[in-house]
């Protein structure tokens, strides 16, 4: 099987690279599975095998790019939801994990000493 879209060195044409880059994850994976099946049979001439291998590599890169993109989107969504999520008793996820200081203004936390009262344990007082 000789394909005119490949150069003599077996490189993918710019058109084929653009076509592969436009495939969805599912489409690229299906094409990749077909190529792997053909290569595993082993009844293909060397040049065609090399061309298929290169196409398979491009398809694998496209699949990985789609997976990386999906992972980044999921991470962004879960980070947003985790930050906004509240736990029982009104605590946020940050407060529970200890990454955000909790500020309280309860009477127990408020000092009753006068602001200008000198310390009593200094010499001379």
N, C-alpha and C positions, 0 to 999 in steps of 0.2 A: 504494500500500500504506500504509494508515493504521493505526498500532498504538496501541491504547489504553494501553499501558504508558508512552508518551511524553506529556509535558505539552505544552501549546500552544507552549512555547518550544523544544521539541525535546530537553529534558534527559532523561536516563535516569531511570527510576524507581528508588527505593531497592532494590526487589526485583530489578530487572535488574542493578544494580550489584553486589548481593550474589551473584547467579548468576554473573556474570562473574568475580568475585573467587574463586569456588570452582573454576573451570575449571583443568584441568591445562595445562601449556604446549602440548601437542599439540592439545588441544581448542580452546584460545583461538586458536592459530595457524590451525587449519582454518577457524574462523569468520571470522577476519580475512581469509584468502585469499578466501573466498566474498564478503565485502563488497567487497574490492578489485575482484574480477571484475565485480560488479554495477555499481560506480561507474565502472569503465573502459568499460563498454558505453554509458553515458551516456543511456539511455532511461528514466530515472527522474525523476519530478517533483522540484523543488527541495527541498521540505520533507522528502520521503523521503530524498533524498540527504544532507541535513543530519543527519537522524536516524541514517542508516547511518554517516556520517562520525564522529559522536560515539560510536557503539557501537564503531566501529573503533579510535578513540583509546583507549577503555577496554580493549579487547582487547589493543592494543599495550602498554599500561601493565602489564597482567597478564602478558603474555609477557616483558616486560623484568624484572619483579619475579621471575618464575620463573628466568630466566637469571642474574640477580644473586645469587639465593639459591644456585643451583647453583655459581656461581663461588666464592662465599664458602666453601661446603662443600669444594670441591676445594682451595682455597688452604689451608684449615685442615688438611686431610689431608696435602697435600704438604709443608707446613711441619713437621708432626709427623714425617713419615717422613724428611725431609731432615735434621732435627736428630738423629734416631736412627741414620741411615745411617752405616756405617763404610766407609772406603776401605781399599785394600790397606795392609798393615803396621800395621793397628789404629788408624789415625788417623780421627778423626771428620770430618765435613764441615766443621765449624767450625774445626778445626785446620788443615785444608787451605786454607781460605779466609783464614785468619789472623784471624778474628774472635774466637777464644778463645785466650788465651795458653797456651803449653805449659810446664808445670812439670816439670823433670827433677831428679832427685837422683842423678845419676851422680857418680862420684868426681871427674871433671874439673870439674864444676860446683861442688863443695864447696871452700870456702876452707880452707887449712891453716894460716893465720896465727892466732896466739893472739888472743883477743878484746881484750886490753888492751895490745897491743904498740903503743908510740907510733910515729908515722910517722918515718922516717929522714931525710926531706928538709926538716924544719923547722929554722930557725936556732936555735942553742944546743944541739943534740943531737949 
